[in-house]
Amino acid sequence: MFAYPLSMQLRLDAADRLVELVEERRGPVFVEEAARRLFALRHAPVGMARSLLEEVVGEDSRLAWRGDAVGLADPPGTELALDRATFVVVDLETTGLRPGSARICEIGAVRVRELELEEEFDLLVDPGVPIGPAISALTGLRDADLRGSPHPAIAVRRFLEFAGDAVLVAHNARFDLAFLDRETERLTGARLAGPVVDTVGLARRLLAGRTPRAGLASLAQFFGTAVRPCHRALPDAQATAEILLCLIGLAQERGALTVADLVDLAAPRVRKIYAKRSLAFGAPTTPGVYLFRDAHDQVLYVGRARDLRVRLRSYFRSDRQRPAVESALGALERIEWRVCGSELEAALEELRLIRELRPPANARAARPDRYVYLRRRGDSVVCSAKPSPIGPLKSRARARLAARALRVDEVEQPQSALPRLRARLRDLSECRRFEDAARLRDRIAAVEDVVRTVQRLEHVRKTSCCVIVPSTEPGYARGLFVANGRVADVRTLAGRVEVEAGLAATRRPGPEEIDELLLIGTFLRRPPPELRVAPLDADEILRLAVALPRARRPARARAA
């Protein structure tokens, strides 16, 4: 697998950070400050700063010099009228779906100039790896067909020469551009410049309610293209080019005049949400919790992060959000964050806030008032809200399935039912009673879930320790005292007095806090590097608290 030279990767990382800094400031950043921020310098004269940044700015199309400051470059070609623009429609065939491990094996492209189909580009590519039977079956290509063809770097260079400064177009552009960007970075150290039009997003916007699907084959049939897509690069590019011309006509009917108008129409929802990325500016790189609030200051969603800045910015760079979170992002007007000393404390704070605020986008989060238990009722096993040794169980549906599978004498030890149930499943399969076997299989899976949950609960209920993590107060540690089925106390360990107070809390009775215990159990199974675990012994707790690396001084919590 190709590995970037270290200098190139560092330059790309520096460019990404510089773009974020300019966006955060909402304007150009003086070269001295940019150099200090990127290279951790205390002082950087203008001449030295400019020389350090020259390569970063000069080789990244997103950035441009503004005198002695660095700003964002103006997107090229976006103000060009649609009937005067040149588009290059591209399609790739690849050995797989991931740009990091898969490679390009065919490139096809069609130039569209002033709304007329012109020159075509078609090139097989030797990926240097086997293409695999699945891709061969899909495309009809074989390894022997590709042997002796140009390697990806040469093929992409030829394609870039063909495309020139035209506006790139692709169907599901995110996929094709990911591969092209990767090869372009290898060649030049920079990503592709210029606007990109995705015909998927454009079709969804312009054909809403007229066709249920925006796949290439569906759109080709809808518009009646002369070329039908067949999972080969050039025919698919030809079909996409015909579809593009039809979509441009529909866009013009809606008042689109320029390439910028077309790009805006094609922008998927994630691009609309991306415009809100400034709400995350200023977030610290420390652990903490964050709250999404709407225009009425109502909390829509609560989350936690080990690195608040990275986590919050990820929401605006990806469209892979579950529907409830996507809706929260759509209504988002303000982000509030609260700094914690460790990820564990952030997780506990998140749990508390979700219980207290009940945010609508956290509907999938566990709620103790909905937990159920398995217990006997007469001659049957039932799922009940009344506490019993078999529980609490988070899924009522799974608990009901398990209850149907268990006998009364098995409810106290549900694992004892598994040999009987598995033998019954084999009998049903041998008798070809497949529907009955499928129902029993689901009930067995539910019983197995119950067994795992009960075993895990038994383990965490026996947990007795002090979990030591960094504090937000520099130079101190926080202690979470766990005993008797609950987090008995949480306090800053400034000295022996605080430790003795925490130990005293573990000896006082209190209600079971199973959610907190399960959460701490998760961290104990895979502890982060800053976490220490001590027995409930004052001397050992103090020793580990002093030895814990000092936490960085966090940025002040604020609402963006």
C-alpha positions in Angstrom: 0.0 0.0 0.0 1.2 3.5 -0.9 2.4 5.5 2.1 2.7 9.3 1.9 6.1 10.8 2.5 6.0 12.3 6.0 6.7 15.8 4.8 3.7 15.7 2.4 1.4 14.4 5.1 2.5 17.1 7.5 1.9 19.7 4.8 -1.7 18.4 4.2 -2.4 18.3 8.0 -1.1 21.9 8.3 -3.3 23.0 5.4 -6.3 21.5 7.0 -5.6 23.2 10.3 -4.9 26.5 8.5 -8.3 26.3 6.7 -10.0 25.7 10.0 -8.3 28.7 11.6 -9.3 31.0 8.8 -12.9 29.8 8.9 -12.9 30.2 12.7 -11.7 33.8 12.4 -14.2 34.4 9.5 -11.5 36.2 7.6 -7.8 36.3 6.8 -5.2 35.5 9.5 -2.0 37.4 9.8 1.0 35.3 8.8 2.8 35.6 12.1 -0.2 34.3 14.1 -0.8 31.5 11.5 2.8 30.3 11.9 2.6 30.5 15.7 -0.6 28.4 15.8 0.5 25.8 13.2 4.1 25.3 14.4 3.8 26.1 18.1 6.2 29.0 17.9 6.4 31.7 20.6 7.6 34.3 18.1 7.7 34.3 14.3 8.8 37.3 12.4 7.0 38.0 9.1 9.8 36.8 6.9 10.3 33.6 8.7 6.5 33.0 9.1 5.9 33.5 5.4 8.7 31.1 4.4 7.3 28.5 6.7 3.8 28.8 5.2 4.8 29.4 1.6 4.6 25.7 0.6 1.4 25.1 2.6 -0.5 28.0 1.1 1.0 27.7 -2.4 0.1 24.0 -2.8 -3.4 24.0 -1.4 -6.2 25.3 -3.7 -8.4 26.3 -0.7 -5.9 29.0 0.5 -4.5 32.2 -0.9 -2.2 35.1 0.2 -4.0 38.3 1.1 -1.0 40.6 1.5 0.8 39.5 4.7 -2.2 37.4 5.7 -3.7 34.0 4.7 -7.3 33.7 3.6 -9.6 31.4 1.7 -9.2 31.3 -2.1 -12.2 32.3 -4.3 -13.7 29.1 -5.8 -12.7 29.2 -9.5 -15.4 29.1 -12.2 -18.5 29.3 -10.0 -19.7 32.6 -11.5 -19.6 31.3 -15.1 -23.0 31.1 -16.8 -24.3 27.6 -17.3 -24.6 28.0 -21.1 -21.0 29.1 -21.3 -19.5 26.6 -18.8 -17.4 23.5 -19.6 -18.2 20.4 -17.6 -16.3 17.1 -17.5 -18.4 14.2 -16.4 -16.3 11.4 -14.9 -17.0 7.8 -13.8 -14.6 5.4 -12.2 -14.5 1.6 -11.8 -12.5 0.5 -8.8 -11.4 -2.7 -7.1 -13.4 -1.9 -4.0 -15.2 0.8 -2.0 -12.5 2.2 0.2 -10.0 4.7 -1.3 -7.3 3.6 1.3 -7.3 0.0 0.3 -9.0 -0.2 -3.2 -7.6 1.3 -6.4 -8.9 2.7 -9.7 -9.2 0.2 -12.5 -11.0 2.3 -15.2 -11.6 5.9 -15.9 -14.3 7.2 -18.3 -15.2 10.9 -18.9 -17.1 13.1 -21.3 -16.6 16.8 -21.9 -19.7 19.0 -22.1 -19.0 22.4 -23.5 -21.7 25.1 -23.7 -24.4 22.4 -23.2 -23.1 20.2 -26.1 -21.5 16.7 -25.8 -17.9 16.8 -27.0 -14.7 14.8 -26.5 -14.6 11.5 -24.6 -11.9 9.9 -22.4 -11.6 6.2 -21.8 -8.7 4.5 -20.1 -8.1 1.1 -18.4 -5.9 1.2 -15.3 -3.6 -1.4 -13.8 -4.4 -1.2 -10.1 -1.5 -3.3 -9.1 -3.7 -5.6 -7.0 -6.2 -8.3 -8.0 -9.7 -6.9 -8.7 -11.5 -9.8 -7.2 -14.4 -12.0 -8.4 -17.2 -9.7 -7.2 -15.8 -6.7 -9.2 -15.1 -8.9 -12.2 -18.7 -10.2 -12.2 -20.0 -6.6 -11.9 -17.9 -5.0 -14.6 -16.8 -7.9 -16.8 -13.1 -6.8 -16.3 -10.4 -9.4 -15.6 -6.9 -9.0 -14.3 -5.6 -10.0 -17.7 -7.5 -7.1 -19.3 -5.8 -4.6 -17.1 -2.2 -6.0 -17.2 0.1 -3.6 -19.0 -2.3 -0.6 -18.7 -1.1 2.7 -17.1 -0.8 2.7 -13.3 -3.2 4.8 -11.3 -0.9 7.8 -10.9 -0.2 8.0 -14.7 -3.9 7.4 -15.5 -5.1 10.2 -13.2 -2.4 12.6 -14.6 -3.8 12.0 -18.1 -7.4 12.5 -16.9 -6.4 15.8 -15.2 -4.9 17.0 -18.4 -8.1 16.1 -20.2 -10.3 17.8 -17.6 -8.2 21.0 -17.4 -10.1 23.7 -15.4 -13.6 22.4 -16.3 -16.3 21.8 -13.6 -16.2 18.2 -12.5 -19.4 16.2 -12.5 -20.0 12.7 -11.2 -22.9 10.6 -10.1 -22.4 10.1 -6.4 -19.4 12.4 -6.6 -18.3 11.7 -3.1 -17.2 8.2 -4.1 -15.3 9.1 -7.4 -13.7 12.3 -6.0 -12.4 10.4 -3.0 -10.3 8.2 -5.3 -9.3 11.1 -7.5 -8.3 13.2 -4.6 -6.2 10.4 -3.2 -4.2 10.0 -6.4 -4.0 13.8 -6.9 -2.5 14.1 -3.4 0.1 11.5 -4.3 1.0 13.4 -7.5 0.9 17.0 -6.3 0.4 17.0 -2.5 -2.9 18.9 -3.0 -6.5 18.0 -3.5 -8.6 18.8 -6.6 -9.6 22.4 -6.9 -12.7 23.8 -8.3 -16.5 23.2 -7.9 -18.0 19.7 -8.2 -21.6 18.9 -9.2 -23.1 15.7 -7.9 -26.0 14.5 -10.2 -27.4 12.4 -7.3 -28.0 15.5 -5.1 -29.2 17.5 -8.2 -31.7 14.9 -9.2 -33.1 14.5 -5.7 -33.6 18.2 -5.5 -35.1 18.8 -9.0 -37.1 15.5 -9.3 -38.5 15.3 -5.7 -41.8 13.4 -5.9 -41.3 12.5 -9.6 -39.1 9.4 -9.2 -38.5 7.4 -6.1 -34.8 6.6 -6.8 -31.8 8.7 -7.9 -29.6 5.7 -9.0 -27.9 6.0 -12.3 -30.0 3.3 -13.9 -33.2 4.7 -12.6 -32.4 8.2 -13.9 -31.3 6.9 -17.3 -34.6 5.1 -17.6 -36.5 8.2 -16.4 -34.9 10.5 -19.0 -34.6 7.9 -21.7 -30.9 8.3 -22.3 -29.4 6.9 -25.5 -26.6 5.2 -23.5 -27.6 2.8 -20.7 -25.3 2.4 -17.7 -23.6 -1.0 -17.4 -21.0 -0.7 -14.7 -18.3 0.3 -17.2 -16.7 3.8 -16.8 -17.3 5.3 -20.3 -20.9 4.2 -20.8 -21.7 5.3 -17.3 -20.1 8.7 -17.9 -22.0 9.0 -21.2 -25.3 8.3 -19.5 -24.4 10.7 -16.6 -23.6 13.4 -19.2 -27.0 13.1 -20.8 -28.7 13.2 -17.4 -26.7 16.3 -16.5 -28.0 18.2 -19.6 -31.6 17.2 -18.7 -31.0 18.4 -15.1 -29.4 21.7 -16.2 -32.6 22.4 -18.2 -34.7 21.8 -15.1 -32.4 23.9 -13.0 -32.7 26.8 -15.5 -36.4 26.6 -15.2 -36.0 27.2 -11.5 -33.9 30.3 -12.2 -30.4 28.8 -12.0 -28.0 30.9 -14.1 -24.5 30.1 -13.0 -22.3 27.1 -12.0 -22.6 28.4 -8.4 -26.4 28.1 -8.6 -26.1 24.5 -9.9 -23.6 23.6 -7.2 -26.0 25.0 -4.6 -28.9 23.0 -6.0 -26.9 19.8 -6.0 -25.6 20.3 -2.4 -26.9 17.4 -0.2 -28.2 18.1 3.2 -24.9 17.7 4.8 -23.6 20.7 2.9 -26.5 22.8 4.3 -25.6 21.7 7.8 -21.9 22.3 7.0 -22.8 26.0 6.9 -23.4 25.8 10.7 -19.9 24.6 11.4 -19.0 28.0 12.9 -21.1 27.0 15.9 -18.3 24.6 16.9 -15.5 27.2 16.5 -13.6 27.7 19.8 -14.4 24.3 21.2 -11.5 23.0 23.4 -9.5 19.8 22.7 -10.4 18.5 26.2 -13.0 15.9 27.3 -16.5 17.2 28.0 -20.2 17.1 27.2 -22.0 19.2 24.6 -25.7 20.2 24.3 -27.4 21.1 21.0 -30.0 23.8 21.5 -32.6 25.2 19.1 -33.8 28.7 18.5 -35.9 28.5 21.7 -32.9 27.4 23.7 -34.4 23.9 24.2 -31.9 21.1 24.4 -32.2 18.8 21.4 -29.3 16.4 22.0 -26.7 15.7 24.6 -23.4 14.0 23.8 -19.9 13.4 25.2 -16.4 13.5 23.7 -12.9 12.7 24.6 -11.9 15.7 22.3 -14.7 18.2 22.1 -13.3 20.1 19.1 -12.8 16.9 17.0 -16.2 15.5 17.9 -18.2 18.6 17.3 -16.6 19.3 13.9 -17.2 15.8 12.8 -21.0 16.5 12.8 -20.5 19.0 10.0 -18.2 16.9 7.8 -20.2 13.7 7.6 -23.7 12.8 6.4 -23.6 9.5 8.3 -25.8 10.6 11.2 -28.8 8.7 12.5 -32.1 10.4 11.6 -32.8 11.8 15.1 -29.4 13.5 15.3 -29.7 14.7 11.7 -33.0 16.4 12.7 -31.3 18.0 15.7 -28.6 19.4 13.4 -31.2 20.8 11.1 -32.8 22.8 14.0 -29.5 23.6 15.7 -28.9 27.2 16.6 -26.4 27.0 19.5 -23.9 24.6 20.9 -23.1 24.6 24.6 -20.1 22.6 25.9 -18.9 21.9 29.4 -15.4 20.8 30.1 -14.6 17.8 32.2 -11.3 16.4 33.4 -11.7 13.0 31.8 -13.8 11.1 29.4 -15.3 9.0 32.2 -16.6 12.1 34.0 -17.9 13.3 30.7 -19.8 10.0 30.3 -21.3 10.3 33.8 -22.3 13.9 33.2 -23.9 12.9 29.8 -25.9 10.2 31.6 -27.1 12.7 34.2 -28.1 15.3 31.7 -30.0 12.8 29.5 -32.0 11.7 32.6 -32.7 15.2 33.7 -33.4 16.9 30.3 -34.8 14.0 28.2 -33.6 15.4 24.9 -35.7 14.2 21.9 -32.6 13.1 19.8 -31.4 10.9 22.7 -34.5 8.8 22.6 -32.4 5.6 22.1 -30.6 6.3 25.4 -31.3 4.0 28.3 -34.0 5.1 30.7 -34.2 3.4 34.1 -38.0 4.0 34.3 -38.3 1.7 31.3 -36.2 -1.2 32.6 -37.9 -4.5 33.0 -37.2 -7.8 34.9 -38.0 -11.5 34.4 -40.0 -13.1 37.3 -42.4 -15.9 38.0 -46.1 -15.4 37.9 -48.1 -18.5 38.6 -47.0 -21.2 36.2 -45.4 -18.8 33.7 -42.5 -16.4 33.3 -43.4 -12.8 32.7 -41.7 -9.5 31.9 -42.4 -7.1 34.6 -41.4 -3.6 36.0 -41.2 -5.1 39.5 -37.5 -5.7 40.4 -36.2 -9.2 40.6 -32.7 -10.9 40.4 -33.1 -11.2 36.6 -32.6 -7.6 35.6 -32.8 -4.8 35.0 -33.0 -5.4 31.2 -33.0 -2.5 28.8 -35.0 -4.0 26.0 -38.6 -5.0 26.8 -39.0 -6.7 23.4 -36.0 -9.0 24.0 -37.1 -9.7 27.6 -40.5 -10.8 26.4 -39.0 -13.2 23.8 -36.8 -14.7 26.6 -39.8 -15.1 28.9 -41.6 -17.1 26.2 -38.7 -19.5 26.0 -38.1 -20.1 29.8 -39.8 -22.4 32.1 -40.7 -21.4 35.7 -37.9 -23.6 37.1 -35.4 -22.0 34.8 -36.1 -18.3 35.5 -33.6 -18.0 38.4 -30.8 -19.6 36.2 -31.7 -18.7 32.6 -28.4 -20.3 31.3 -29.7 -23.7 32.3 -32.4 -23.5 29.6 -30.0 -23.1 26.7 -29.1 -26.9 26.2 -32.8 -27.8 26.1 -33.6 -24.9 23.7 -30.7 -25.7 21.3 -31.7 -29.4 21.2 -35.2 -28.4 20.4 -33.9 -26.1 17.6 -32.0 -29.0 16.0 -35.1 -31.2 16.1 -37.2 -28.5 14.4 -34.5 -28.0 11.7 -34.3 -31.8 11.0 -38.1 -32.0 10.7 -37.9 -29.0 8.2 -40.2 -26.9 10.4 -38.2 -23.8 9.4 -40.7 -21.2 10.5 -40.9 -22.7 14.0 -37.2 -23.0 14.1 -36.7 -19.3 13.2 -39.0 -18.2 16.0 -37.2 -20.4 18.5 -33.8 -19.2 17.2 -34.9 -15.6 18.0 -36.0 -16.7 21.5 -32.7 -18.4 22.1 -30.8 -15.3 21.1 -32.9 -13.3 23.6 -32.1 -15.8 26.4 -28.4 -15.5 25.6 -28.7 -11.7 25.8 -30.4 -12.0 29.2 -27.6 -14.4 30.4 -24.9 -12.0 29.3 -26.6 -9.1 30.9 -27.2 -10.9 34.2 -23.5 -12.0 34.3 -22.3 -8.5 33.6 -24.6 -7.1 36.3 -23.3 -9.6 38.9 -19.8 -8.6 38.1 -20.3 -4.8 38.3 -22.3 -5.1 41.5 -19.3 -6.6 43.1 -17.1 -3.8 42.0 -15.4 -2.0 44.9 -12.7 0.5 44.1 -11.7 4.1 43.6 -11.4 5.2 40.0 -8.9 8.0 39.7 -8.9 10.4 36.7 -7.6 13.9 35.9 -9.4 16.9 37.3 -10.2 20.1 35.5 -8.2 21.8 38.3 -4.6 21.6 37.2 -2.4 19.5 39.5 -5.3 17.6 41.1 -7.1 14.3 40.5 -10.7 13.2 40.8 -11.8 10.1 42.7 -14.9 8.1 41.9 -15.6 5.9 44.9 -17.5 2.8 43.8 -19.0 0.3 46.2 -22.3 -1.5 47.1 -23.8 -1.2 43.6 -23.4 2.5 43.2 -21.0 5.4 42.7 -21.0 6.5 46.4 -19.0 9.7 46.0 -17.1 11.8 43.5 -14.6 14.4 44.7 -11.4 16.2 44.0 -8.5 14.5 45.8 -6.7 17.4 47.3 -5.5 15.5 50.3 -6.2 12.8 52.9 -9.3 14.5 54.2 -11.1 14.2 50.9 -10.0 10.6 50.5 -11.3 9.7 54.0 -14.6 11.4 53.2 -15.0 9.4 50.0 -14.2 6.2 51.8 -16.8 7.0 54.5 -19.4 7.5 51.7 -18.9 3.9 50.5 -19.9 2.6 53.9 -23.2 4.5 53.9 -26.3 2.7 52.4 -27.8 4.1 49.2 -29.9 3.2 46.2 -28.4 1.1 43.4 -27.2 3.1 40.4 -26.9 0.4 37.8 -26.4 2.7 34.8 -23.4 4.4 36.4 -22.0 1.0 37.4 -22.3 -0.4 33.9 -20.7 2.7 32.5 -17.8 2.5 34.9 -17.5 -1.2 34.1 -17.1 -0.4 30.4 -14.2 1.9 31.2 -12.6 -0.6 33.6 -12.6 -3.3 30.8 -10.8 -0.9 28.4 -9.3 1.8 30.5 -8.0 4.9 28.8 -4.3 5.8 29.5 -5.2 8.5 32.1 -7.3 6.3 34.3 -6.0 4.6 37.4 -7.8 2.1 39.7 -7.1 1.8 43.4 -8.6 -0.5 46.1 -10.5 1.3 48.8 -7.4 2.1 50.8 -6.5 5.7 51.6 -2.7 5.3 51.2 -3.0 3.6 47.8 -5.5 6.1 46.5 -3.2 9.0 47.6 -0.2 7.3 45.9 -1.9 6.9 42.6 -3.5 10.3 42.7 -0.1 11.9 43.1 1.4 9.8 40.3 -1.4 10.6 37.9 -0.1 12.8 35.0 -1.3 16.4 35.5 -4.2 17.4 33.3 -3.8 20.2 30.8 -5.4 23.4 31.7 -8.6 23.4 29.7 -10.1 26.3 27.8 -13.0 27.9 29.5 -16.3 26.4 28.8 -18.6 28.6 26.7 -21.7 28.5 24.6 -21.0 29.0 20.9 
